[in-house]
């Protein structure tokens, strides 16, 4: 019997996906682990791998077509096997259109990250494919198409040579008129003053108005944030935390090879897990508008900026991880996200999120709750400030943190309890090491 290949859900926010290209065509032999197609989601471009051996009998969703999560997009079976009629999808015209020829450079080899398997397929992520497809972000593709810029003429500056927004902008702004003609050297050998020497010119900034459609990721972010602000009554609580002990401990631990990449953010993640363990009610969420959902696990999402928007890689059961494991797993998940190679497991299951803007010299801010969760923690920069200790004014490193909670299910006392425990863990980091 033919096996259905369905559009998988690769993130908590995904409800549909777009087939960018099929790596196999109808009639091709399929082995387990073969890449069937590349899918554009609201988070990243991912590859669908086969868990079955056979023949690709029929493609239901063609290249450049979209399908809802759970829709059948193809069938795999034995050669010559018939396919039973299905009611949820119908063959689309584009599935019969031959793919456009692509140049054939030496194939790129990338190791596909392991993903959580489903009964009929597994997912791994990609910036490109072994067929030589040009790697570019969805926004860069849209901009290039609008401006009639062939992608093969653009040099990518993103991870693994991926073409991103700034590459299109720089190519558009560079023109023969913008090239500065070198000035002849003065006849006298007298050296010029430093201020008179020619300076490199920056690319000319366009002064004409323009508009670019939302990328799929930005469209999802806009829709989900509107949903959160509209439906969840946000309530905010802020505390100030002295970070001197964490800074001293990090400096000592970084002398050991296993903590070489330890950052303040890893202490913040571990302290948040500690705070949730002390006040688990901030970890719950609203379901069906009338129910309080307790996930039973502390899965912390790390809000991460990328070229086209945001991703939220998740650390599962962060309260059970050692500080060393938190550092290793967080670094790996964030690197996959920024390289455009998150796995489906990276992007699902979060119960609580952290937005850390400490690297931007931010004094204080509030964050919007990720739909499906009940709270989010906004962490600001650590700054030296005068503080009073035992009646004396001293200099200490202070950091502000603000928790946003869904006031339908989380009250001020719960938010206060969490921040109290969170602050205790950072001011006495030994609590996170037991």
Secondary structure per residue as TSV (DSSP state, phi and psi in degrees):
chain	resnum	aa	ss	phi	psi
A	1	X	-	360.0	136.5
A	2	X	-	-62.0	144.4
A	3	X	E	-100.5	131.4
A	4	X	E	-79.9	132.0
A	5	X	E	-103.8	117.4
A	6	X	E	-108.0	155.9
A	7	X	-	-69.2	119.0
A	8	X	-	-84.8	161.7
A	9	X	-	-94.4	116.0
A	10	X	-	-103.5	-6.8
A	11	X	S	-152.9	166.6
A	12	X	T	-64.9	-22.6
A	13	X	T	-101.0	-5.5
A	14	X	-	-78.0	129.0
A	15	X	S	-122.4	-9.7
A	16	X	E	-157.1	164.6
A	17	X	E	-143.0	153.6
A	18	X	E	-111.2	127.6
A	19	X	E	-72.9	114.5
A	20	X	E	-80.1	-41.6
A	21	X	E	-163.7	152.2
A	22	X	E	-101.8	127.3
A	23	X	S	-82.4	-19.4
A	24	X	S	-121.7	151.1
A	25	X	-	-116.1	164.0
A	26	X	T	-55.9	132.4
A	27	X	T	95.6	-12.7
A	28	X	-	-73.2	144.3
A	29	X	E	-73.8	141.2
A	30	X	E	-122.0	131.7
A	31	X	-	-108.4	160.0
A	32	X	T	-61.4	132.8
A	33	X	T	92.5	-8.9
A	34	X	-	-65.6	141.5
A	35	X	E	-79.7	120.9
A	36	X	E	-85.8	-48.8
A	37	X	E	-157.1	162.7
A	38	X	E	-109.6	133.9
A	39	X	E	-120.3	133.8
A	40	X	E	-92.8	123.9
A	41	X	-	-113.2	-176.2
A	42	X	S	-73.9	-6.5
A	43	X	S	-115.6	-44.0
A	44	X	-	-163.6	171.1
A	45	X	E	-92.4	126.4
A	46	X	E	-128.9	154.1
A	47	X	E	-100.1	143.2
A	48	X	E	-100.3	122.0
A	49	X	E	-104.9	149.5
A	50	X	E	-88.5	139.8
A	51	X	S	-101.0	5.9
A	52	X	S	-129.4	151.5
A	53	X	-	-103.9	137.4
A	54	X	E	164.9	-142.1
A	55	X	E	-127.7	139.3
A	56	X	E	-73.6	100.7
A	57	X	E	-74.4	-44.3
A	58	X	E	-156.2	138.7
A	59	X	E	-98.4	121.3
A	60	X	S	-90.5	-44.2
A	61	X	S	-107.0	111.7
A	62	X	-	-79.0	173.4
A	63	X	T	-58.6	139.6
A	64	X	T	72.7	7.0
A	65	X	-	-102.7	155.5
A	66	X	E	-110.4	157.2
A	67	X	E	-143.2	146.4
A	68	X	E	-73.4	155.5
A	69	X	T	-57.4	130.3
A	70	X	T	95.0	-14.2
A	71	X	-	-71.9	145.6
A	72	X	E	-73.7	127.6
A	73	X	E	-111.1	-14.2
A	74	X	E	-169.1	168.9
A	75	X	E	-129.0	141.0
A	76	X	E	-122.0	139.2
A	77	X	E	-168.3	-157.2
A	78	X	S	-84.1	150.9
A	79	X	T	-56.6	131.4
A	80	X	T	82.1	-2.9
A	81	X	-	-70.0	141.1
A	82	X	-	-85.3	154.4
A	83	X	-	-109.9	127.4
A	84	X	-	-68.7	148.9
A	85	X	-	-67.1	137.0
A	86	X	-	-119.1	154.5
A	87	X	S	-101.2	-15.3
A	88	X	S	-87.2	-17.0
A	89	X	-	-143.0	161.8
A	90	X	-	-135.2	151.0
A	91	X	-	-58.3	138.9
A	92	X	-	-103.3	146.8
A	93	X	G	-57.0	-36.9
A	94	X	G	-69.3	-14.3
A	95	X	G	-71.2	-16.9
A	96	X	G	-98.5	-1.7
A	97	X	S	-83.3	130.1
A	98	X	-	-66.3	139.1
A	99	X	-	-66.3	150.0
A	100	X	-	-66.3	142.4
A	101	X	-	-64.3	143.5
A	102	X	-	-121.5	150.9
A	103	X	-	-62.1	157.4
A	104	X	-	-118.1	68.4
A	105	X	-	-75.0	175.9
A	106	X	-	-59.6	131.0
A	107	X	-	-63.9	143.9
A	108	X	-	-84.3	146.4
A	109	X	-	-115.9	118.6
A	110	X	-	-130.2	138.0
A	111	X	-	-80.2	123.2
A	112	X	-	-79.7	126.1
A	113	X	-	-62.1	147.5
A	114	X	-	-69.0	137.1
A	115	X	-	-125.5	164.1
A	116	X	-	-67.6	120.3
A	117	X	-	-75.0	153.2
A	118	X	-	-117.7	169.5
A	119	X	S	-55.5	-29.8
A	120	X	S	-117.5	-10.3
A	121	X	E	-162.3	166.4
A	122	X	E	-130.2	167.1
A	123	X	E	-122.5	136.7
A	124	X	E	-136.7	158.4
A	125	X	E	-103.2	165.0
A	126	X	-	-156.2	156.7
A	127	X	S	-105.3	-14.2
A	128	X	S	-164.1	-174.6
A	129	X	-	-134.0	165.5
A	130	X	T	-68.6	-7.7
A	131	X	T	-79.5	-2.5
A	132	X	-	89.3	13.0
A	133	X	-	-61.7	137.6
A	134	X	-	-68.2	132.3
A	135	X	-	-88.0	124.5
A	136	X	B	-156.7	147.3
A	137	X	-	-70.0	154.5
A	138	X	H	-56.0	-40.0
A	139	X	H	-66.2	-40.4
A	140	X	H	-63.1	-39.4
A	141	X	H	-62.1	-43.7
A	142	X	H	-62.8	-45.6
A	143	X	H	-64.2	-41.3
A	144	X	H	-64.2	-40.2
A	145	X	H	-65.9	-40.6
A	146	X	H	-66.7	-33.0
A	147	X	T	-99.4	7.9
A	148	X	T	55.5	42.8
A	149	X	-	-102.3	115.4
A	150	X	-	-64.4	129.4
A	151	X	G	-63.8	-28.3
A	152	X	G	-71.5	-10.0
A	153	X	G	-93.1	-1.4
A	154	X	-	-102.8	135.0
A	155	X	-	-93.6	120.6
A	156	X	-	-80.3	140.4
A	157	X	-	-110.2	2.6
A	158	X	S	-82.8	-175.0
A	159	X	G	-57.9	134.9
A	160	X	G	54.0	34.2
A	161	X	G	76.2	16.2
A	162	X	-	-67.0	135.7
A	163	X	B	-79.6	127.0
A	164	X	-	-123.5	177.9
A	165	X	H	-53.9	-45.7
A	166	X	H	-64.4	-27.3
A	167	X	H	-66.2	-41.3
A	168	X	H	-66.4	-43.1
A	169	X	H	-63.4	-41.6
A	170	X	H	-67.8	-39.2
A	171	X	H	-65.5	-39.7
A	172	X	H	-66.8	-37.8
A	173	X	H	-77.8	-21.0
A	174	X	-	-84.9	128.6
A	175	X	-	-152.0	165.4
A	176	X	G	-55.7	-33.1
A	177	X	G	-69.9	-23.8
A	178	X	G	-87.8	-2.9
A	179	X	S	-81.0	128.8
A	180	X	-	-85.0	127.4
A	181	X	-	-76.1	126.6
A	182	X	-	-61.6	139.9
A	183	X	-	-86.7	141.6
A	184	X	-	-64.0	148.8
A	185	X	-	-71.4	147.7
A	186	X	-	-63.7	148.4
A	187	X	S	-66.8	-40.3
A	188	X	S	-76.3	147.4
A	189	X	-	-78.4	5.2
A	190	X	-	-63.6	126.0
A	191	X	-	-65.5	144.2
A	192	X	-	-78.0	148.9
A	193	X	-	-62.9	150.9
A	194	X	G	-57.3	-36.1
A	195	X	G	-70.2	-21.1
A	196	X	G	-91.2	-6.6
A	197	X	S	-72.1	143.4
A	198	X	-	-60.7	137.2
A	199	X	-	-106.9	146.4
A	200	X	-	-62.1	139.1
A	201	X	-	-92.5	138.5
A	202	X	-	-80.0	154.8
A	203	X	-	-56.1	139.4
A	204	X	-	-64.4	135.9
A	205	X	-	-87.6	132.3
A	206	X	-	-69.4	132.5
A	207	X	-	-101.8	-5.9
A	208	X	S	-85.4	142.4
A	209	X	-	-65.6	149.4
A	210	X	-	-151.8	162.4
A	211	X	-	-140.7	143.4
A	212	X	-	-127.1	129.8
A	213	X	-	-60.1	150.7
A	214	X	-	-57.2	139.6
A	215	X	-	-69.9	167.0
A	216	X	H	-60.1	-40.2
A	217	X	H	-66.0	-45.9
A	218	X	H	-65.5	-35.6
A	219	X	H	-62.5	-41.3
A	220	X	H	-66.6	-43.1
A	221	X	H	-59.0	-47.1
A	222	X	H	-60.4	-45.4
A	223	X	H	-66.3	-42.6
A	224	X	H	-71.1	-36.5
A	225	X	H	-69.7	-38.9
A	226	X	H	-60.6	-43.1
A	227	X	H	-60.2	-43.8
A	228	X	H	-65.2	-47.6
A	229	X	H	-65.7	-36.0
A	230	X	H	-71.8	-39.9
A	231	X	H	-98.9	-31.6
A	232	X	S	-102.3	115.7
A	233	X	-	-70.6	105.8
A	234	X	E	-75.2	141.3
A	235	X	E	-135.6	134.7
A	236	X	E	-120.1	139.7
A	237	X	E	-136.4	132.0
A	238	X	E	-121.9	145.3
A	239	X	E	-137.7	158.1
A	240	X	E	-108.6	137.2
A	241	X	E	-127.8	132.9
A	242	X	E	-85.0	124.2
A	243	X	-	-104.7	8.9
A	244	X	H	-59.5	-41.7
A	245	X	H	-67.7	-40.2
A	246	X	H	-63.7	-42.5
A	247	X	H	-62.8	-42.0
A	248	X	H	-67.1	-42.9
A	249	X	H	-66.4	-41.5
A	250	X	H	-60.7	-42.5
A	251	X	H	-60.0	-39.6
A	252	X	H	-71.9	-43.7
A	253	X	H	-66.5	-33.8
A	254	X	T	-66.4	-11.4
A	255	X	T	-74.7	-14.1
A	256	X	S	-96.2	139.9
A	257	X	G	-57.3	-36.9
A	258	X	G	-71.5	-13.2
A	259	X	G	-115.5	21.0
A	260	X	T	-59.0	-34.3
A	261	X	T	-104.8	22.5
A	262	X	-	-71.3	131.4
A	263	X	-	-123.3	167.6
A	264	X	H	-59.7	-34.5
A	265	X	H	-60.7	-33.5
A	266	X	H	-67.0	-37.1
A	267	X	H	-64.9	-38.5
A	268	X	H	-64.6	-42.2
A	269	X	H	-61.7	-47.1
A	270	X	H	-64.5	-39.0
A	271	X	H	-67.4	-35.8
A	272	X	H	-64.4	-42.4
A	273	X	H	-61.6	-39.4
A	274	X	H	-63.8	-44.5
A	275	X	H	-63.6	-39.4
A	276	X	H	-66.4	-38.1
A	277	X	H	-62.1	-32.7
A	278	X	H	-79.6	-31.0
A	279	X	S	-134.3	77.2
A	280	X	G	-67.4	-11.3
A	281	X	G	-69.2	-19.5
A	282	X	G	-78.2	-5.4
A	283	X	G	-94.3	-2.2
A	284	X	-	-93.9	173.0
A	285	X	E	-146.5	170.6
A	286	X	E	-92.1	135.2
A	287	X	E	-124.8	134.9
A	288	X	T	57.0	25.0
A	289	X	T	65.9	-8.8
A	290	X	T	-132.2	1.6
A	291	X	E	-124.6	146.6
A	292	X	E	-98.5	121.6
A	293	X	E	-103.6	126.2
A	294	X	-	-109.5	112.7
A	295	X	-	-70.9	-20.7
A	296	X	S	77.9	-2.2
A	297	X	S	-136.7	155.9
A	298	X	-	-107.6	96.6
A	299	X	-	-113.5	107.4
A	300	X	E	-96.9	124.9
A	301	X	E	-91.6	136.8
A	302	X	E	-107.2	104.0
A	303	X	E	-66.3	119.7
A	304	X	E	-124.7	127.1
A	305	X	E	-80.3	134.5
A	306	X	E	-129.3	-176.8
A	307	X	T	-57.8	-44.8
A	308	X	T	-102.2	2.9
A	309	X	E	160.4	-129.5
A	310	X	E	-134.9	145.2
A	311	X	E	-125.4	155.8
A	312	X	E	-127.6	81.2
A	313	X	E	-62.0	146.2
A	314	X	E	-114.8	134.6
A	315	X	E	-100.3	112.0
A	316	X	T	-81.6	136.9
A	317	X	T	51.5	51.3
A	318	X	G	-62.6	-26.4
A	319	X	G	-68.1	-21.1
A	320	X	G	-95.6	-2.6
A	321	X	S	-87.7	146.4
A	322	X	-	-74.4	164.6
A	323	X	H	-61.0	-37.5
A	324	X	H	-63.7	-41.7
A	325	X	H	-68.1	-38.5
A	326	X	H	-59.5	-45.1
A	327	X	H	-62.5	-45.6
A	328	X	H	-65.8	-50.0
A	329	X	H	-68.7	-38.6
A	330	X	H	-65.4	-44.6
A	331	X	H	-60.4	-43.7
A	332	X	H	-65.6	-44.3
A	333	X	H	-66.3	-40.9
A	334	X	H	-68.6	-38.6
A	335	X	H	-63.8	-40.4
A	336	X	H	-63.2	-41.0
A	337	X	H	-64.4	-45.7
A	338	X	H	-71.5	-24.9
A	339	X	T	-85.4	0.1
A	340	X	T	75.3	23.7
A	341	X	-	-126.7	42.7
A	342	X	-	-70.0	152.9
A	343	X	-	-92.0	164.5
A	344	X	G	-62.5	-32.8
A	345	X	G	-67.2	-29.0
A	346	X	G	-63.9	-31.0
A	347	X	G	-106.6	10.0
A	348	X	S	-129.6	155.1
A	349	X	-	91.4	2.6
A	350	X	-	-65.7	142.1
A	351	X	S	-117.8	-14.5
A	352	X	E	-158.0	139.8
A	353	X	E	-123.9	153.9
A	354	X	E	-124.8	130.0
A	355	X	E	-113.8	111.0
A	356	X	E	-108.7	113.5
A	357	X	-	-111.7	24.0
A	358	X	G	-60.9	-30.1
A	359	X	G	-73.9	-8.4
A	360	X	G	-104.0	14.4
A	361	X	T	58.9	40.3
A	362	X	-	-90.6	130.8
A	363	X	-	-79.5	-39.9
A	364	X	-	-168.6	144.8
A	365	X	-	-161.3	168.9
A	366	X	-	-120.4	152.0
A	367	X	-	-116.1	156.3
A	368	X	-	-92.3	135.9
A	369	X	-	-64.7	134.1
A	370	X	-	-71.1	122.5
A	371	X	T	-52.6	137.9
A	372	X	T	96.6	-9.1
A	373	X	-	-119.3	171.3
A	374	X	S	-110.8	-8.8
A	375	X	E	-161.3	161.8
A	376	X	E	-147.9	143.7
A	377	X	E	-108.7	126.7
A	378	X	E	-104.9	121.3
A	379	X	E	-114.1	131.0
A	380	X	E	-103.5	-171.4
A	381	X	E	-75.2	152.6
A	382	X	E	-91.0	124.3
A	383	X	E	-129.9	145.0
A	384	X	E	-72.6	129.3
A	385	X	E	-143.4	153.2
A	386	X	E	-73.0	130.0
A	387	X	E	-132.6	160.4
A	388	X	E	-101.5	126.2
A	389	X	E	-136.7	118.8
A	390	X	T	54.0	41.2
A	391	X	T	78.0	2.8
A	392	X	E	-114.8	145.6
A	393	X	E	-89.2	121.6
A	394	X	E	-129.1	170.8
A	395	X	E	-99.7	128.0
A	396	X	E	-134.3	159.0
A	397	X	E	-90.5	113.3
A	398	X	E	-114.1	143.2
A	399	X	E	-134.3	138.2
A	400	X	E	-101.1	142.3
A	401	X	E	-135.4	135.3
A	402	X	E	-124.8	127.0
A	403	X	E	-100.8	130.0
A	404	X	E	-100.3	129.1
A	405	X	E	-126.9	154.0
A	406	X	E	-80.7	107.9
A	407	X	T	-69.6	-6.1
A	408	X	T	-68.0	-30.9
A	409	X	T	-128.9	-13.2
A	410	X	-	-124.3	122.9
A	411	X	-	-99.1	173.0
A	412	X	H	-59.9	-37.6
A	413	X	H	-66.2	-34.5
A	414	X	H	-68.1	-44.8
A	415	X	H	-62.4	-40.0
A	416	X	H	-65.1	-41.0
A	417	X	H	-61.4	-42.6
A	418	X	H	-62.3	-48.6
A	419	X	H	-63.9	-34.3
A	420	X	H	-62.1	-46.9
A	421	X	H	-68.8	-38.3
A	422	X	H	-60.4	-44.5
A	423	X	H	-66.2	-42.2
A	424	X	H	-58.4	-41.2
A	425	X	H	-66.0	-37.0
A	426	X	H	-79.1	-31.9
A	427	X	H	-82.7	-17.7
A	428	X	T	-134.9	76.1
A	429	X	G	-62.0	-13.3
A	430	X	G	-60.7	-25.2
A	431	X	G	-63.4	-26.0
A	432	X	G	-87.3	-6.5
A	433	X	-	-103.0	-2.8
A	434	X	-	-93.3	360.0
